[in-house]
Amino acid sequence: MATTATSEVNIKLPSDQDISGRSFGKEELDAIADVINTGTLITTKGKYGRMLEEAFAKRLGVKYAYACNSGSAAVHVAIAAINPNPGDEIVTTSITDMGALTPIVFQGAIPVFADVDPKTLNVTAETIERVLSEKTKAIIVTHLFGNPCEMKAIMELADSRGIPVIEDTAQSFLAQCDGKYVGTIGKIGAFSFQQGKHMTTGEGGIVVTNDDALARRMYLFINKAWGYGDPNPDHYFASLNYRMTELQAALAYEQLKKLDACVEQRRKIAGILHEGLKDIDGIESYEAAEGSTMTYWKYCLRVDDAKLADGSVGLAKALKVYDVASAPRYVVKPAFRCKVFAEQNTFGDSHYPFNLARPEAVDYSEEHFPGTFKGLHDVLVLPINEKYTAEHANFLVASIKEAAEAIRIA
């Protein structure tokens, strides 16, 4: 098989949507078989749910970890633990998965979108501060693509106002800021085990905290607020069944053992890409801020449309010649342009909870989000994973170089 972009046959790159880009082996099969053989598929009775939670908490160095059945559930659990009143505001990012946003609405709170740094697509302390109000109940930061937000400045701001921070860490397992793992810096960290994440159970998630009271409330919210083990247990408040199954927990328990190797390989591949692409005029790789480390859920480029025709879209089209799939402009539009927010399509025709919102909190005018629109316009997302080898990375570098030259503006 050929190994360069100029060859007649392109390399097939591993995909995290199938086994070519996933790290499943005998360990996972044995653990799942163990669950099947016991006949106990529920985590309230089985052993793997507890084992996963203990191992995950130990790996991150936190007191509590509770597994749940999706990344969206993890964010919902975190918000429910903060316990906002209807109409309270929760500051979040304009660029993230919808699963990190709709839980805010389901808890009766108003999502207030902060702008992002166009060079990272992450919120900053400065963009968050612009939208804080007396009604702000919490701040949710999303560490996008494995790249940590500027947590030192964000925590200084949040602590000065007494506002808890939830970290959406779905894309940034083991990334660090100033020696601390993201997800452990704010009050609560929410992780996703969805198909394409650093470790996966197809769907699944986990929440972590060092706060005793929040931990209790998170545990209850996952379990229909039933007080297992209490002297007089009851369903204490409105919540859902967000439990993970034993099958998922067994898979996650084994995947966790491979997480460090996964992150190490992704960093190695990113290093090759970084070195190979650094001198291409019109293309810039995302870089971690000083004091932070990235774990590369994806590898992202900023593409200058003044130098390469049609920018990120043009480069993505040119890369198809080499069978390289990529995602120009990531989610294409900011979250607030999606109908659920733009038309306030929520419960019946009530528009709840947006009917409780301050007008300024739901003002989605483009002038308030220059970083969001610029960042989305420029970004090209390359879907790397831990199954990439140096050969894959070198092929990708060669393909991007050739594609860039093919669309270069004279």
Disulfide bonds with the S-S distance in Angstrom:
none
